[in-house]
Amino acid sequence: MTAQSIKISIIISIAHLFAAALPGNEAYISALQTISQPLPQAEDALIERLAHARVVLMGEASHGTAEYYTMRAEYSRRLITEHGFNFVAVEGDWNSIYKLNEYVLGSRNPAGGAREIMREFTRWPQWMWANEEFADFVEWLREHNSTLPPEKKAGVYGMDVYGMEDALQKLPEAVGSVDADLGIWISEQYAVFNPFIGNMHAYARVSAPPARAPGREPAAAVMEKLRERKDDFPHDLFMHFKKMALVVVNAEAHYRTMALRDASSWNNRARHFFEAVKRLMDYYGEDARGIAWAHNTHIGDARATDMARGGQFNIGQLARQHWGADHVAALGFGTHRGTVMAGRQWGGEREIMRLPEGQTGSLEDLMRQAAEGDHVFFLDDAPAVLNRPVGHRAAGVIYHPEREHMGNYVRTIFPQRYDLFVFIEETKTLTPVD
C-alpha cells in the first residue's frame, strides 16, 4: 500500500466514524423503524399501495442483481392479474424488447422461447435484459396472455434511446415492407447517419453546439411524415414505426448534446423515458395503467437529490409533474451488501463483483440498523426527521467497488424521492442467458 493510499484510507475511516456519530442518526433510525414492515408479510400492503397509482415506477440500485428482477417481476404479475395493469416498460432498447413483446402477444414463436430471442441481443451490457430472471417473467407473461382476447393482453416494451442504430436500419425496412416509396424516402433521410453507424460518439463530436447537427432536421422530418401518414397503417404497426422514429429523434438530441458536459444529454435521455411511457399510456387508452422498470436514479424523483442542483431531471420527476403525485408510485430497491454483475469499463468483460456493506452513515447503513432482514419502508407519512439528505448508493453497469465511496452515493431526501422502498439485506448476482 502506498503512502497516498494509506492517507486516503485514514481520511475515509475518519469520515466513517464522523458519519456514525452524526447527531440525528439515532432519531433517523428510530423514524425508519416506525415506517418499516418485514417482507414477505408486508407484500399485500405494498401491492395495495401501488395499485392506487396509474403509473408505477420500479427501481433498482444496480443493473446486475437477481432480487431486483425477481421482486419487480412478482409485483408486476400481481398488478397485471389483480389490478389490470396494461404493460411493463423497461430500461432497454425498443427494437430488442419489441421482439419479446411480439412473443408475449403470440405473434412471434421461436422454438427456444424468450431465451432464444434474448440470445440475439448484441448491445452491451447483454445481461441487463438477457437474464434468467427476466426470461422467467417474459415466459409467465406469454402464458398469462395466451387465453386472453387481444385487448386484454399485457405488453412489454423498451424505453431507452440506445437502440438508435438498430432503429436507423430497421425503420426503413419495416415501413418499406408496407410502402416501398416511403421506406426509400426514410432511408434517404437517415443516410446522413451512415458514417456514424457503430460509433455514435463520433456524431456527438461533429454535431456538438454551436456546430450544425446534420441529423437533427432529417430525424424530425421522418417523425413528421409518419404523423401525416398515420391513417395509412394499422394502429399497432403505426405505434411501432412511430416509436422507432422517436428513438432516432431523441437519441440524436442525446448524442448531440453529449459534448456540452452539462445536464442536457442526461435530460434528453430522461425525457425519452417519459415520452415512451406517456405514448404507451396513450396507446392503451384513457384508462391505461403502466409499470416502468429502471434504475433508482431514473425512477426516484430527481428533485429530492443533488441531481436537481446540477439541472438534471428524470422520469420520476416528470411523471409526478404530468400525472400528479397521487397517480404515480415510485418504488425503490436497495441492499446492504452482496454480489453484483457489472463491468469495469464500457463494453468490458462482465464480472461478478462484491458489493461492499453500505457506507457508514449512508441510507443503506441506517436501514440495516433500523430493521434486520428484508423490509419495505412506507414513505407516504414519513416522520419529518427523515427530510434531511443522506448518502444513497447507486451502482451502474460500470462499477468499481473499491472506489464506490468516491462516486456511488447520491445525497437523497428519502421520503421525497420514493413512495415506498424495498430493502434487501443481502443480494446476489443475476444469471445471464448465455
C-alpha positions, 0 to 999 in steps of 0.5 A, a space after each residue: 500500500 502506498 503512502 497516498 493510499 494509506 492517507 486516503 484510507 485514514 481520511 475515509 475511516 475518519 469520515 466513517 466514524 464522523 458519519 456514525 456519530 452524526 447527531 440525528 442518526 439515532 432519531 433517523 433510525 428510530 423514524 425508519 423503524 416506525 415506517 418499516 414492515 418485514 417482507 414477505 408479510 408486508 407484500 399485500 400492503 405494498 401491492 395495495 399501495 401501488 395499485 392506487 397509482 396509474 403509473 408505477 415506477 420500479 427501481 433498482 440500485 444496480 443493473 446486475 442483481 437477481 432480487 431486483 428482477 425477481 421482486 419487480 417481476 412478482 409485483 408486476 404479475 400481481 398488478 397485471 392479474 389483480 389490478 389490470 395493469 396494461 404493460 411493463 416498460 423497461 430500461 432497454 432498447 425498443 427494437 430488442 424488447 419489441 421482439 419479446 413483446 411480439 412473443 408475449 402477444 403470440 405473434 412471434 414463436 421461436 422454438 427456444 422461447 424468450 431465451 432464444 430471442 434474448 440470445 440475439 441481443 448484441 448491445 452491451 451490457 447483454 445481461 441487463 435484459 438477457 437474464 434468467 430472471 427476466 426470461 422467467 417473467 417474459 415466459 409467465 407473461 406469454 402464458 398469462 396472455 395466451 387465453 386472453 382476447 387481444 385487448 386484454 393482453 399485457 405488453 412489454 416494451 423498451 424505453 431507452 434511446 440506445 437502440 438508435 442504430 438498430 432503429 436507423 436500419 430497421 425503420 426503413 425496412 419495416 415501413 418499406 415492407 408496407 410502402 416501398 416509396 416511403 421506406 426509400 424516402 426514410 432511408 434517404 433521410 437517415 443516410 446522413 447517419 451512415 458514417 456514424 453507424 457503430 460509433 455514435 460518439 463520433 456524431 456527438 463530436 461533429 454535431 456538438 453546439 454551436 456546430 450544425 447537427 446534420 441529423 437533427 432536421 432529417 430525424 424530425 422530418 421522418 417523425 413528421 411524415 409518419 404523423 401525416 401518414 398515420 391513417 395509412 397503417 394499422 394502429 399497432 404497426 403505426 405505434 411501432 414505426 412511430 416509436 422507432 422514429 422517436 428513438 432516432 429523434 431523441 437519441 440524436 438530441 442525446 448524442 448531440 448534446 453529449 459534448 456540452 458536459 452539462 445536464 442536457 444529454 442526461 435530460 434528453 435521455 430522461 425525457 425519452 423515458 417519459 415520452 415512451 411511457 406517456 405514448 404507451 399510456 396513450 396507446 392503451 387508452 384513457 384508462 391505461 395503467 403502466 409499470 416502468 422498470 429502471 434504475 433508482 436514479 431514473 425512477 426516484 424523483 430527481 428533485 429530492 437529490 443533488 441531481 436537481 442542483 446540477 439541472 438534471 431531471 428524470 422520469 420520476 420527476 416528470 411523471 409526478 409533474 404530468 400525472 400528479 403525485 397521487 397517480 404515480 408510485 415510485 418504488 425503490 430497491 436497495 441492499 446492504 451488501 452482496 454480489 453484483 454483475 457489472 463491468 469495469 469499463 464500457 463494453 468490458 468483460 462482465 464480472 461478478 463483483 462484491 458489493 461492499 456493506 453500505 457506507 457508514 452513515 449512508 441510507 443503506 447503513 441506517 436501514 440495516 440498523 433500523 430493521 434486520 432482514 428484508 423490509 419495505 419502508 412506507 414513505 407516504 407519512 414519513 416522520 419529518 426527521 427523515 427530510 434531511 439528505 443522506 448518502 444513497 448508493 447507486 451502482 451502474 453497469 460500470 462499477 468499481 467497488 473499491 472506489 464506490 465511496 468516491 462516486 456511488 452515493 447520491 445525497 437523497 431526501 428519502 421520503 421525497 424521492 420514493 413512495 415506498 422502498 424495498 430493502 434487501 439485506 443481502 443480494 446476489 448476482 443475476 444469471 445471464 442467458 448465455 
